[in-house]
Amino acid sequence: MATPASQNYEKIILAIAVIAALGFGAVVFLQAGKLDEQFTRQAPRKQDAPPLPGEKKIAEAVASLGTDKEWKQAKVAGGRSVDLFTGIAWFVKKGEPAPVDLLAPDEAPVHPPITNLWWIENDLDPGYADAPARDPDKDGFSNLEEFTAETDPKDFSSHPPLGSKLRLANLESLGFLLTFSSEIGDNKYQFRYEDTKKGQNKMKTYIGRGDTFFLTAPALQRFRVKDVVEEKVTNERTNLTTDRKFAFVEDLKPNKDGKVYKIPKGMRTAERPQYIQRDYTAVLELAAAGQSGETFRVEENTRFALPFDEAAAEKPYLFKEVRNGDTVIIEWEEDGETKTLELRKPAS
C-alpha cells in the first residue's frame, strides 16, 4: 500500500514530464520556419547534349527554305529539256543495244509511217510488233488507219469514214422481162411480166397511154405507159427495113428513178435476152462501229446511213449501180469530193 509521501513523489515526476514535453514542442514550433535556412539546396549539374549527326546540314537545309529556288533541267541530244517529275519511256529494238527515245527529233520512226511522237501524244505503247494494226478503242480501225486519217485512236466515236469498212456479203439479182404482147387499134395495149423467181403478171383488159399497171403482185402498179410509137427498123441479117411499134414504159419503183424501157411489139425469142432488166439488192456488212458480223440489205440506187440505221434522218451513202453484173458501186461525199468504192461479189 503506497504511502502519502510516495504518491506525492509520482505527481511531482508527472508534472515535470508534462512541462518538459511542452517546452520541447515550443522549441520545435519556433525552429520550423528556420529549417530551410539550415539546409542548403544543391542545383542539379547541367550537362551539354551530344551533337546530332548531320546537324549542320539540317540547319542549312532549314535556312534554305526561305530562299528563292531555280529548278535546272538537264538537256538531251537535240537540246530537249528533260522533265523533272515525269519519266520518258525508252524502248530497245530487238538486236540493237541503243535505246530509242521517242521524243528525239532525229530518231527514226519505230513503226513507219507513224511518227514516234504520235504514240506519246495518244498514250499508246509502240513496243509491240503489231502496234500499227492494233485497235485500242475497238471501233474497227487500226492505229495506222487512225494516224492516216488524223482521228483519235482511243475514242470510239472518232474514226475515218466508215465507207472504207463496207464489205459485200452477197449480191442478189432478180431478172424480169416486160413484153408488149398485144394491141387493138390506137391506144389499147396489153403487156406481160415474168421474172426469174417464176413471178408473172398478165392482162385481161387493155390500157392506154398514161395508165399504170399491173393490178396484182409481183409487179403491182409498178409500170406506166408513156407512149407508143412506130419506127423504121432494118434487119441486120436481111438488110430489109420495116415499120415496127415500140412502147416506152416508165418504171415507177422508187429506186428506179423514172427509168424508161423501150419494148418492141411482138418480141421474138432471140431478142428476149437483150430486153431483160434486173433488180439488184446488195447484202452489205460494216466491219466497224460495232456492227461487224451483221448484214443489211440495200437496193440499187438507194441511200443508206453508216452505221446502218433504217430510220436515220441523213443517209449520205448511195448504192449507185452494178457494173458487169458483179461489182457494186458505192458513192458518198467527203471533204467536198465524191468518193467511190467498188465492191466485188464474193466467189460462190
C-alpha positions, 0 to 999 in steps of 0.5 A: 500500500503506497504511502502519502509521501510516495504518491506525492513523489509520482505527481511531482515526476508527472508534472515535470514530464508534462512541462518538459514535453511542452517546452520541447514542442515550443522549441520545435514550433519556433525552429520550423520556419528556420529549417530551410535556412539550415539546409542548403539546396544543391542545383542539379549539374547541367550537362551539354547534349551530344551533337546530332549527326548531320546537324549542320546540314539540317540547319542549312537545309532549314535556312534554305527554305526561305530562299528563292529556288531555280529548278535546272533541267538537264538537256538531251541530244537535240537540246530537249529539256528533260522533265523533272517529275515525269519519266520518258519511256525508252524502248530497245529494238530487238538486236540493237543495244541503243535505246530509242527515245521517242521524243528525239527529233532525229530518231527514226520512226519505230513503226513507219509511217507513224511518227514516234511522237504520235504514240506519246501524244495518244498514250499508246505503247509502240513496243509491240510488233503489231502496234500499227494494226492494233485497235485500242478503242475497238471501233474497227480501225487500226492505229495506222488507219487512225494516224492516216486519217488524223482521228483519235485512236482511243475514242470510239466515236472518232474514226475515218469514214466508215465507207472504207469498212463496207464489205459485200456479203452477197449480191442478189439479182432478180431478172424480169422481162416486160413484153408488149404482147398485144394491141387493138387499134390506137391506144389499147395495149396489153403487156406481160411480166415474168421474172426469174423467181417464176413471178408473172403478171398478165392482162385481161383488159387493155390500157392506154397511154398514161395508165399504170399497171399491173393490178396484182403482185409481183409487179403491182402498179409498178409500170406506166405507159408513156407512149407508143410509137412506130419506127423504121427498123432494118434487119441486120441479117436481111438488110430489109427495113420495116415499120415496127411499134415500140412502147416506152414504159416508165418504171415507177419503183422508187429506186428506179428513178423514172427509168424508161424501157423501150419494148418492141411489139411482138418480141421474138425469142432471140431478142428476149435476152437483150430486153431483160432488166434486173433488180439488184439488192446488195447484202452489205456488212460494216466491219466497224462501229460495232456492227461487224458480223451483221448484214443489211440489205440495200437496193440499187440506187438507194441511200443508206446511213453508216452505221446502218440505221433504217430510220436515220434522218441523213443517209449520205451513202448511195448504192449507185449501180452494178457494173458487169453484173458483179461489182457494186458501186458505192458513192458518198461525199467527203471533204467536198469530193465524191468518193467511190468504192467498188465492191466485188461479189464474193466467189460462190 
